[in-house]
Amino acid sequence: MTPAALAALHARSIRKPRPWTETEFASLLASPHVFLIGGATAFALGRTAADEAELLTLVTAPEYRRQGLARRCLAAFEAEAAQRGATVSLLEVAADNHAACDLYASAGYNEAGRRRGYYDSSTDALILRKKIASS
């Protein structure tokens, strides 16, 4: 997918925090540590550094939600991160994004921290962590 296509899907799917721009996607994808999983209906963007992986964003087009696409992208993200040597996966999610929180909890992520009022005065960011098997 092109940075423009990623930005368009992100804009249709993400409200908090703000959707990312084509320029931001292009900049991220220019890094050899960043990788993309998925396609036109759902994608995960992640990066690795040393033995850690960070899920930067996970997006499913609104009309394709509740079909397991995000779960498959998350599993593929973890597999790719492990291939790159990561043993831990980290991510950040808005505490009021209950669907995402439920997905991550069911995938084995646990709260490792909380940023109070991070997104706005009433919305905390949860920092979630999971050990993953390195290849």
mmCIF file of the C-alpha atoms, coordinates in Angstrom:
data_MODEL
# 
_entry.id   MODEL 
# 
loop_
_atom_site.group_PDB 
_atom_site.id 
_atom_site.type_symbol 
_atom_site.label_atom_id 
_atom_site.label_alt_id 
_atom_site.label_comp_id 
_atom_site.label_asym_id 
_atom_site.label_entity_id 
_atom_site.label_seq_id 
_atom_site.pdbx_PDB_ins_code 
_atom_site.Cartn_x 
_atom_site.Cartn_y 
_atom_site.Cartn_z 
_atom_site.occupancy 
_atom_site.B_iso_or_equiv 
_atom_site.pdbx_formal_charge 
_atom_site.auth_seq_id 
_atom_site.auth_comp_id 
_atom_site.auth_asym_id 
_atom_site.auth_atom_id 
_atom_site.pdbx_PDB_model_num 
ATOM 1   C CA . MET A 1 1   ? 0.000   0.000   0.000  1.00 0.00 ? 1   MET A CA 1 
ATOM 2   C CA . THR A 1 2   ? 1.134   3.494   -0.716 1.00 0.00 ? 2   THR A CA 1 
ATOM 3   C CA . PRO A 1 3   ? 1.459   6.156   1.983  1.00 0.00 ? 3   PRO A CA 1 
ATOM 4   C CA . ALA A 1 4   ? -1.563  7.890   0.403  1.00 0.00 ? 4   ALA A CA 1 
ATOM 5   C CA . ALA A 1 5   ? -3.690  4.726   0.649  1.00 0.00 ? 5   ALA A CA 1 
ATOM 6   C CA . LEU A 1 6   ? -2.574  4.140   4.235  1.00 0.00 ? 6   LEU A CA 1 
ATOM 7   C CA . ALA A 1 7   ? -3.437  7.728   5.184  1.00 0.00 ? 7   ALA A CA 1 
ATOM 8   C CA . ALA A 1 8   ? -6.846  7.479   3.516  1.00 0.00 ? 8   ALA A CA 1 
ATOM 9   C CA . LEU A 1 9   ? -7.748  4.270   5.373  1.00 0.00 ? 9   LEU A CA 1 
ATOM 10  C CA . HIS A 1 10  ? -6.371  5.696   8.615  1.00 0.00 ? 10  HIS A CA 1 
ATOM 11  C CA . ALA A 1 11  ? -8.515  8.828   8.188  1.00 0.00 ? 11  ALA A CA 1 
ATOM 12  C CA . ARG A 1 12  ? -11.656 6.707   7.663  1.00 0.00 ? 12  ARG A CA 1 
ATOM 13  C CA . SER A 1 13  ? -10.917 4.556   10.685 1.00 0.00 ? 13  SER A CA 1 
ATOM 14  C CA . ILE A 1 14  ? -9.181  6.583   13.406 1.00 0.00 ? 14  ILE A CA 1 
ATOM 15  C CA . ARG A 1 15  ? -10.579 9.471   15.417 1.00 0.00 ? 15  ARG A CA 1 
ATOM 16  C CA . LYS A 1 16  ? -8.343  9.545   18.485 1.00 0.00 ? 16  LYS A CA 1 
ATOM 17  C CA . PRO A 1 17  ? -5.599  10.486  18.213 1.00 0.00 ? 17  PRO A CA 1 
ATOM 18  C CA . ARG A 1 18  ? -5.881  12.334  14.941 1.00 0.00 ? 18  ARG A CA 1 
ATOM 19  C CA . PRO A 1 19  ? -5.375  10.358  11.716 1.00 0.00 ? 19  PRO A CA 1 
ATOM 20  C CA . TRP A 1 20  ? -1.855  10.294  10.318 1.00 0.00 ? 20  TRP A CA 1 
ATOM 21  C CA . THR A 1 21  ? -0.947  12.049  7.089  1.00 0.00 ? 21  THR A CA 1 
ATOM 22  C CA . GLU A 1 22  ? 0.531   10.649  3.905  1.00 0.00 ? 22  GLU A CA 1 
ATOM 23  C CA . THR A 1 23  ? 3.799   12.415  4.776  1.00 0.00 ? 23  THR A CA 1 
ATOM 24  C CA . GLU A 1 24  ? 3.897   10.779  8.196  1.00 0.00 ? 24  GLU A CA 1 
ATOM 25  C CA . PHE A 1 25  ? 3.330   7.329   6.706  1.00 0.00 ? 25  PHE A CA 1 
ATOM 26  C CA . ALA A 1 26  ? 6.002   7.939   4.061  1.00 0.00 ? 26  ALA A CA 1 
ATOM 27  C CA . SER A 1 27  ? 8.476   9.010   6.725  1.00 0.00 ? 27  SER A CA 1 
ATOM 28  C CA . LEU A 1 28  ? 7.796   5.955   8.871  1.00 0.00 ? 28  LEU A CA 1 
ATOM 29  C CA . LEU A 1 29  ? 7.993   3.545   5.940  1.00 0.00 ? 29  LEU A CA 1 
ATOM 30  C CA . ALA A 1 30  ? 11.386  4.974   4.962  1.00 0.00 ? 30  ALA A CA 1 
ATOM 31  C CA . SER A 1 31  ? 12.885  3.408   8.087  1.00 0.00 ? 31  SER A CA 1 
ATOM 32  C CA . PRO A 1 32  ? 14.324  -0.099  7.749  1.00 0.00 ? 32  PRO A CA 1 
ATOM 33  C CA . HIS A 1 33  ? 12.983  -0.841  11.235 1.00 0.00 ? 33  HIS A CA 1 
ATOM 34  C CA . VAL A 1 34  ? 9.356   -0.173  10.275 1.00 0.00 ? 34  VAL A CA 1 
ATOM 35  C CA . PHE A 1 35  ? 7.183   -2.837  8.684  1.00 0.00 ? 35  PHE A CA 1 
ATOM 36  C CA . LEU A 1 36  ? 3.671   -3.043  7.307  1.00 0.00 ? 36  LEU A CA 1 
ATOM 37  C CA . ILE A 1 37  ? 1.293   -5.995  7.618  1.00 0.00 ? 37  ILE A CA 1 
ATOM 38  C CA . GLY A 1 38  ? -2.056  -6.253  5.826  1.00 0.00 ? 38  GLY A CA 1 
ATOM 39  C CA . GLY A 1 39  ? -3.706  -4.470  2.953  1.00 0.00 ? 39  GLY A CA 1 
ATOM 40  C CA . ALA A 1 40  ? -6.591  -2.331  1.757  1.00 0.00 ? 40  ALA A CA 1 
ATOM 41  C CA . THR A 1 41  ? -9.118  -3.352  4.434  1.00 0.00 ? 41  THR A CA 1 
ATOM 42  C CA . ALA A 1 42  ? -6.888  -3.693  7.509  1.00 0.00 ? 42  ALA A CA 1 
ATOM 43  C CA . PHE A 1 43  ? -3.261  -3.117  8.374  1.00 0.00 ? 43  PHE A CA 1 
ATOM 44  C CA . ALA A 1 44  ? -0.763  -3.030  11.199 1.00 0.00 ? 44  ALA A CA 1 
ATOM 45  C CA . LEU A 1 45  ? 2.290   -0.810  11.165 1.00 0.00 ? 45  LEU A CA 1 
ATOM 46  C CA . GLY A 1 46  ? 5.088   -1.673  13.546 1.00 0.00 ? 46  GLY A CA 1 
ATOM 47  C CA . ARG A 1 47  ? 8.743   -1.138  14.231 1.00 0.00 ? 47  ARG A CA 1 
ATOM 48  C CA . THR A 1 48  ? 11.490  -3.001  15.989 1.00 0.00 ? 48  THR A CA 1 
ATOM 49  C CA . ALA A 1 49  ? 14.461  -1.798  17.996 1.00 0.00 ? 49  ALA A CA 1 
ATOM 50  C CA . ALA A 1 50  ? 16.777  -4.270  19.680 1.00 0.00 ? 50  ALA A CA 1 
ATOM 51  C CA . ASP A 1 51  ? 14.524  -6.908  21.259 1.00 0.00 ? 51  ASP A CA 1 
ATOM 52  C CA . GLU A 1 52  ? 11.387  -4.751  21.370 1.00 0.00 ? 52  GLU A CA 1 
ATOM 53  C CA . ALA A 1 53  ? 8.585   -4.294  18.885 1.00 0.00 ? 53  ALA A CA 1 
ATOM 54  C CA . GLU A 1 54  ? 6.132   -1.425  18.930 1.00 0.00 ? 54  GLU A CA 1 
ATOM 55  C CA . LEU A 1 55  ? 2.739   -1.588  17.290 1.00 0.00 ? 55  LEU A CA 1 
ATOM 56  C CA . LEU A 1 56  ? 2.435   1.925   15.897 1.00 0.00 ? 56  LEU A CA 1 
ATOM 57  C CA . THR A 1 57  ? -1.107  1.592   14.604 1.00 0.00 ? 57  THR A CA 1 
ATOM 58  C CA . LEU A 1 58  ? -3.660  -1.096  13.858 1.00 0.00 ? 58  LEU A CA 1 
ATOM 59  C CA . VAL A 1 59  ? -6.517  -0.130  11.537 1.00 0.00 ? 59  VAL A CA 1 
ATOM 60  C CA . THR A 1 60  ? -9.575  -1.876  10.126 1.00 0.00 ? 60  THR A CA 1 
ATOM 61  C CA . ALA A 1 61  ? -11.899 -0.169  7.654  1.00 0.00 ? 61  ALA A CA 1 
ATOM 62  C CA . PRO A 1 62  ? -15.207 0.509   9.423  1.00 0.00 ? 62  PRO A CA 1 
ATOM 63  C CA . GLU A 1 63  ? -17.213 -1.688  7.042  1.00 0.00 ? 63  GLU A CA 1 
ATOM 64  C CA . TYR A 1 64  ? -14.890 -4.665  7.694  1.00 0.00 ? 64  TYR A CA 1 
ATOM 65  C CA . ARG A 1 65  ? -14.853 -4.586  11.486 1.00 0.00 ? 65  ARG A CA 1 
ATOM 66  C CA . ARG A 1 66  ? -15.878 -7.574  13.604 1.00 0.00 ? 66  ARG A CA 1 
ATOM 67  C CA . GLN A 1 67  ? -14.564 -10.044 11.011 1.00 0.00 ? 67  GLN A CA 1 
ATOM 68  C CA . GLY A 1 68  ? -11.256 -10.943 12.672 1.00 0.00 ? 68  GLY A CA 1 
ATOM 69  C CA . LEU A 1 69  ? -9.060  -8.807  10.408 1.00 0.00 ? 69  LEU A CA 1 
ATOM 70  C CA . ALA A 1 70  ? -7.493  -6.836  13.251 1.00 0.00 ? 70  ALA A CA 1 
ATOM 71  C CA . ARG A 1 71  ? -6.776  -10.041 15.164 1.00 0.00 ? 71  ARG A CA 1 
ATOM 72  C CA . ARG A 1 72  ? -5.066  -11.539 12.097 1.00 0.00 ? 72  ARG A CA 1 
ATOM 73  C CA . CYS A 1 73  ? -3.040  -8.370  11.506 1.00 0.00 ? 73  CYS A CA 1 
ATOM 74  C CA . LEU A 1 74  ? -1.998  -8.327  15.169 1.00 0.00 ? 74  LEU A CA 1 
ATOM 75  C CA . ALA A 1 75  ? -0.876  -11.962 15.019 1.00 0.00 ? 75  ALA A CA 1 
ATOM 76  C CA . ALA A 1 76  ? 1.040   -11.304 11.786 1.00 0.00 ? 76  ALA A CA 1 
ATOM 77  C CA . PHE A 1 77  ? 2.635   -8.218  13.358 1.00 0.00 ? 77  PHE A CA 1 
ATOM 78  C CA . GLU A 1 78  ? 3.822   -10.315 16.305 1.00 0.00 ? 78  GLU A CA 1 
ATOM 79  C CA . ALA A 1 79  ? 5.175   -13.023 14.001 1.00 0.00 ? 79  ALA A CA 1 
ATOM 80  C CA . GLU A 1 80  ? 7.105   -10.501 11.907 1.00 0.00 ? 80  GLU A CA 1 
ATOM 81  C CA . ALA A 1 81  ? 8.408   -8.779  15.040 1.00 0.00 ? 81  ALA A CA 1 
ATOM 82  C CA . ALA A 1 82  ? 9.639   -12.124 16.369 1.00 0.00 ? 82  ALA A CA 1 
ATOM 83  C CA . GLN A 1 83  ? 11.335  -12.821 13.012 1.00 0.00 ? 83  GLN A CA 1 
ATOM 84  C CA . ARG A 1 84  ? 13.131  -9.505  13.483 1.00 0.00 ? 84  ARG A CA 1 
ATOM 85  C CA . GLY A 1 85  ? 14.357  -10.585 16.927 1.00 0.00 ? 85  GLY A CA 1 
ATOM 86  C CA . ALA A 1 86  ? 11.787  -8.966  19.207 1.00 0.00 ? 86  ALA A CA 1 
ATOM 87  C CA . THR A 1 87  ? 10.871  -10.741 22.423 1.00 0.00 ? 87  THR A CA 1 
ATOM 88  C CA . VAL A 1 88  ? 8.491   -8.055  23.726 1.00 0.00 ? 88  VAL A CA 1 
ATOM 89  C CA . SER A 1 89  ? 5.672   -6.206  22.008 1.00 0.00 ? 89  SER A CA 1 
ATOM 90  C CA . LEU A 1 90  ? 4.482   -2.809  23.205 1.00 0.00 ? 90  LEU A CA 1 
ATOM 91  C CA . LEU A 1 91  ? 1.599   -0.618  22.139 1.00 0.00 ? 91  LEU A CA 1 
ATOM 92  C CA . GLU A 1 92  ? -0.418  2.361   23.230 1.00 0.00 ? 92  GLU A CA 1 
ATOM 93  C CA . VAL A 1 93  ? -4.216  2.558   23.133 1.00 0.00 ? 93  VAL A CA 1 
ATOM 94  C CA . ALA A 1 94  ? -6.826  5.036   24.307 1.00 0.00 ? 94  ALA A CA 1 
ATOM 95  C CA . ALA A 1 95  ? -8.367  3.736   27.516 1.00 0.00 ? 95  ALA A CA 1 
ATOM 96  C CA . ASP A 1 96  ? -11.849 4.463   26.171 1.00 0.00 ? 96  ASP A CA 1 
ATOM 97  C CA . ASN A 1 97  ? -11.296 2.408   22.996 1.00 0.00 ? 97  ASN A CA 1 
ATOM 98  C CA . HIS A 1 98  ? -13.029 -0.620  24.480 1.00 0.00 ? 98  HIS A CA 1 
ATOM 99  C CA . ALA A 1 99  ? -13.026 -2.728  21.317 1.00 0.00 ? 99  ALA A CA 1 
ATOM 100 C CA . ALA A 1 100 ? -9.265  -2.338  20.932 1.00 0.00 ? 100 ALA A CA 1 
ATOM 101 C CA . CYS A 1 101 ? -8.634  -2.900  24.640 1.00 0.00 ? 101 CYS A CA 1 
ATOM 102 C CA . ASP A 1 102 ? -10.680 -6.112  24.490 1.00 0.00 ? 102 ASP A CA 1 
ATOM 103 C CA . LEU A 1 103 ? -8.752  -7.285  21.410 1.00 0.00 ? 103 LEU A CA 1 
ATOM 104 C CA . TYR A 1 104 ? -5.381  -6.667  23.019 1.00 0.00 ? 104 TYR A CA 1 
ATOM 105 C CA . ALA A 1 105 ? -6.406  -8.278  26.324 1.00 0.00 ? 105 ALA A CA 1 
ATOM 106 C CA . SER A 1 106 ? -7.661  -11.373 24.505 1.00 0.00 ? 106 SER A CA 1 
ATOM 107 C CA . ALA A 1 107 ? -4.334  -11.524 22.635 1.00 0.00 ? 107 ALA A CA 1 
ATOM 108 C CA . GLY A 1 108 ? -2.393  -11.574 25.914 1.00 0.00 ? 108 GLY A CA 1 
ATOM 109 C CA . TYR A 1 109 ? -1.421  -7.921  26.362 1.00 0.00 ? 109 TYR A CA 1 
ATOM 110 C CA . ASN A 1 110 ? -1.265  -6.530  29.899 1.00 0.00 ? 110 ASN A CA 1 
ATOM 111 C CA . GLU A 1 111 ? -1.177  -2.964  31.155 1.00 0.00 ? 111 GLU A CA 1 
ATOM 112 C CA . ALA A 1 112 ? 2.405   -1.840  31.762 1.00 0.00 ? 112 ALA A CA 1 
ATOM 113 C CA . GLY A 1 113 ? 1.659   1.838   32.295 1.00 0.00 ? 113 GLY A CA 1 
ATOM 114 C CA . ARG A 1 114 ? -0.837  4.642   31.935 1.00 0.00 ? 114 ARG A CA 1 
ATOM 115 C CA . ARG A 1 115 ? -0.453  8.193   30.674 1.00 0.00 ? 115 ARG A CA 1 
ATOM 116 C CA . ARG A 1 116 ? -3.174  10.207  32.377 1.00 0.00 ? 116 ARG A CA 1 
ATOM 117 C CA . GLY A 1 117 ? -4.942  12.733  30.147 1.00 0.00 ? 117 GLY A CA 1 
ATOM 118 C CA . TYR A 1 118 ? -2.676  11.886  27.229 1.00 0.00 ? 118 TYR A CA 1 
ATOM 119 C CA . TYR A 1 119 ? -5.204  12.172  24.389 1.00 0.00 ? 119 TYR A CA 1 
ATOM 120 C CA . ASP A 1 120 ? -7.279  14.882  26.017 1.00 0.00 ? 120 ASP A CA 1 
ATOM 121 C CA . SER A 1 121 ? -8.070  15.914  29.569 1.00 0.00 ? 121 SER A CA 1 
ATOM 122 C CA . SER A 1 122 ? -10.393 12.949  30.074 1.00 0.00 ? 122 SER A CA 1 
ATOM 123 C CA . THR A 1 123 ? -8.742  10.178  28.045 1.00 0.00 ? 123 THR A CA 1 
ATOM 124 C CA . ASP A 1 124 ? -5.771  8.200   29.297 1.00 0.00 ? 124 ASP A CA 1 
ATOM 125 C CA . ALA A 1 125 ? -3.368  6.246   27.131 1.00 0.00 ? 125 ALA A CA 1 
ATOM 126 C CA . LEU A 1 126 ? -2.741  2.674   28.219 1.00 0.00 ? 126 LEU A CA 1 
ATOM 127 C CA . ILE A 1 127 ? 0.680   1.217   27.529 1.00 0.00 ? 127 ILE A CA 1 
ATOM 128 C CA . LEU A 1 128 ? 0.297   -2.502  26.946 1.00 0.00 ? 128 LEU A CA 1 
ATOM 129 C CA . ARG A 1 129 ? 2.990   -5.167  26.856 1.00 0.00 ? 129 ARG A CA 1 
ATOM 130 C CA . LYS A 1 130 ? 3.251   -8.792  25.833 1.00 0.00 ? 130 LYS A CA 1 
ATOM 131 C CA . LYS A 1 131 ? 6.118   -11.245 25.668 1.00 0.00 ? 131 LYS A CA 1 
ATOM 132 C CA . ILE A 1 132 ? 6.429   -12.796 22.233 1.00 0.00 ? 132 ILE A CA 1 
ATOM 133 C CA . ALA A 1 133 ? 8.504   -15.745 21.118 1.00 0.00 ? 133 ALA A CA 1 
ATOM 134 C CA . SER A 1 134 ? 11.606  -14.764 19.169 1.00 0.00 ? 134 SER A CA 1 
ATOM 135 C CA . SER A 1 135 ? 12.486  -16.843 16.126 1.00 0.00 ? 135 SER A CA 1 
# 
